[in-house]
Amino acid sequence: MRRYGRTDKKRGRKLFLGLLAVLVLAAGFYAVLPSRLNAPAGGGAVSEGARVSRPAGAPASSAAGAPSQQAPSGDVSITVLGAGDDLIHSRIYKQAQQRAGGKGYDFTPVYARVAGRIRAADVAVVNQETVLAGRVLPPSNYPLFNSPTQVGDALVGAGFDVINHANNHILDMGEKGIRATLDYWDTKPVKVVGAYRSDADLENIRIVTAKGVRTAHIGVTEMTNGRYLPKNSQYRLIYAKDTALIQRLIKKAKSMADVVVVSVHWGTEDTYTLTQSQKTLAQQMVDWGADIIFGNHPHVVQKLTLLTRASDGAKCPVAFALGNFVSAQLYGRNLVSGLLTVTMTKSGRTGKTSYSGMKFTPIVTHYGAGFSGITIYPFSEYTDALAKSHGVRARTKDFSRAFVQKIIDGSVPKQYQDLS
């Protein structure tokens, strides 16, 4: 039998130490590998697979109301879309009734041509100008509007997530109208702002979460056409004159969400000129923490601009009026509107969310002779032939694509226009 001498022992020791070194290196490599895979490239955002995010609907703030420190590890952008006044005249609901063959109402075709653009947004907001109390009261036209609930069905189907009822027609059917409207919306997967069941309901800030980014929504109106809630009413509205309340609610919303969106009904009808109160309140709301303002009421497209917040220099989109989303009004200026899509980006590094772009997509409400076939068209699909056949030419004889473009150019800077 061969004996192991000193040389063999040295060789054995070297072999053992070599194997031990290999094992140590391998263990170190596998320990480091996961952190390397998840580490930011060059110190920037981590990869999509390593992004830390919360489930949809999970709170974005702590119990104390402070913004979450667990922001997504990588920038996240969402789009917030605003539409104008959904103004349901009798001609619109009578056509919907005819389409349904006398069994209810079918409003879906009214919105069909723009529904894809609405659904493409992460969060979509519309001003529902008329109450939806059709289950308890008959439908009615101007000056005291009431609409069938199937209007709401069509809006949900078109892709809207937030319904604003803060407008001058919210009290057209009194408390009964508000109650029936809110009862209807309670059956739908949307958030409603601008009309509240109680003080507690008003304090309940509506939050919609998209891609882990939380958007808060508030509805404010300047007027209710001289009609007011009874003094003992439990229902609540937010009036533009209640600046202390608006400021408090915006600040509260800011503590709960990444983006604060205010829908506001203000200004003077049928004019492109802003009132001083519009200008003043817009800047105040931005300074208080509003990030996006969707204005309505004038029934025409008013100025689209960016305002700067004094405290941090943030740029905040303000659409003073988006025009009528749909209506059966009589003049060309009232049939031109737009869908404003705002992009907000949340930084994975700081957790701060800020404006990163917007686009205004012009739309046209079209109808034929005798207000037939009321339909919303994207301006990009609206032909000269359609314009020539528009029933509004009985009163607006120069209605054309050029007429529409002139209105848009007068209120919307070219860099924000999306004509595709």
Steps between C-alpha positions, in 0.01 A plus 500: 500500500630839402556743785425869485808693566553872575465594133165327479380681812595836349319411182191395699507820701525712184218307338278548807574873521433539129163330525413711804585821312278397208210431737543838674509686168191317374307577818595867474397515134154359566449724801579811296317397182140594603599845621692556178201402293278741694744787530443820300701512181744784536317621811169558316161332512482128556372261239127445445522156658647639819251787536339519842130582469185469708190313387227705333282662763757462779556814711775733381531680830572410857246512781616854569420599143859548385587383147639149485877466508480180295477671162543291184870439427481651153306787345131428440283712268122509492254692284204694641232597247241773540185549292254788487130534580285195432189708435203275422233697317163340421601437139782278625292288735210472254738363236639257760146386573430441131822297464389277786171428326294648780659273763721734696774713345818433304756782520801288403521616134532863613842426655613207285745690278696644793467213748830343397689819581330526837573137591864551404545741793592363841248729672214677317281779640180652358259771616150351502301820456158349565374295794419135432171463685314325221397212727286726721423802282421536128780624271494872433671768293630853562470688730452223759681193372448139597647207307449123481752293694600330174711811435718384788511147361638638173758719676629203700510295182697774327768477767441776756622442856401827671168681462476866604159636598618837632318724254216747467239230428564274799192639682264494201301216661572601860607258770297222339709535186829491690393195699388307193816595310733389779297182556547414134875568501540283810428203273784587261881460522570874494581782743259794523603850608320832531185373674526344845255325733633660820788686660674167556454408135645834392805434717547160335749593227448288190812311397562316174822298474668420169834316472554568870459877454219646710279776358265699727188670363295800618200672335423873539229721348465877484121498475181291512271729297355674804381174655631389839473207734261540795671619818433168671621291205755229563634531144808706428647691205831685474457856377785698348447778756586257784872549450596392853321167448653449155847575632459254788366224275779545244764487771335190646491338157865590446596314819320188376587484131769559241282712268213735593238560229236772541193515276355850519189660348554875452512795264253653256308306238568549127815708536868424454593775746602388847353669805729638766352253749602210273857627480523566873352169616709301251825641637382458858412134447834432333682668790298294748607177332278429197702333224236494223191720455222400261271801459156509340170692472554762221397243230796611287870414505686752714870548563726202566813591692760401758504678835799493734466413868671762714635262764687251282487629141286206385328538163126433520268466196184712513223462242271792582222340294496190280171582328202268461595133488161448340190718462226598259578869517423728210829669407829376363714633785309276744568183298881522514673340797799287589641217706795621706747223590761593762805283568625495859825322590593367842873484567626168629791682664314776687141375501390842374241519222512782246360616168680361194274589208148545364306476178165645398301286256227712334155345463182609322137426583332430167134488409311508173188685398249524782768403756504143367775252589674691781854353523842606628783486244875537551599801290754281319209294362274794430490563125408808298201306368373441854548865586299605195216269604490623861158619611662790687564674167141623518627745765880489461531521122880494493529181706786293352825330594668839471241644741581229754877542459472875553323446832766252615784728391346785698506312831753215475870562427622306196748291698214340694271426206468133404337480158571130445 
